[in-house]
Amino acid sequence: MFKNLFKPKLWKPFVFENSKIPVWLSKLAPIDIWAVSFFIFVFCRGEMTEETRRHETIHFQQQLELLFVGQWILYGVFYCHNYLKYRNGPTAYLQNKFELEAYSMQSVEGYLETRPRYAWARM
């Protein structure tokens, strides 16, 4: 149970499937949200695939690196910068450094075990 306690790189968020939270957030967001990582929780509209689970766990690891609040602030800054640059909400979302890492690595099995810290900064 506590074997990964001192290995934050291997920590996983608590997942809640069939949640209404992504549905509600989609009414505010420029995209249709399927799953969202917030703090130590991941909320998903339906059942999560391994790919989606990996994507959201990458976001959880990004949040850990920046003590949660730092990631939320930077996410907003990157989104605003991209929105001004592209004048398009979905493009601003997809070009966010945090999303670039998560989308490009969500299909890579074993990525979370070998992921370098602050990998999003290299995107």
Secondary structure as UniProt FT lines:
FT   TURN            3..6
FT   HELIX           8..10
FT   STRAND          14..16
FT   HELIX           21..26
FT   TURN            27..28
FT   STRAND          35..38
FT   TURN            39..40
FT   STRAND          41..44
FT   HELIX           50..65
FT   TURN            66..68
FT   HELIX           69..86
FT   HELIX           89..94
FT   HELIX           97..105
FT   TURN            106..107
FT   TURN            109..110
FT   HELIX           111..114
FT   TURN            117..118
FT   HELIX           119..122
//
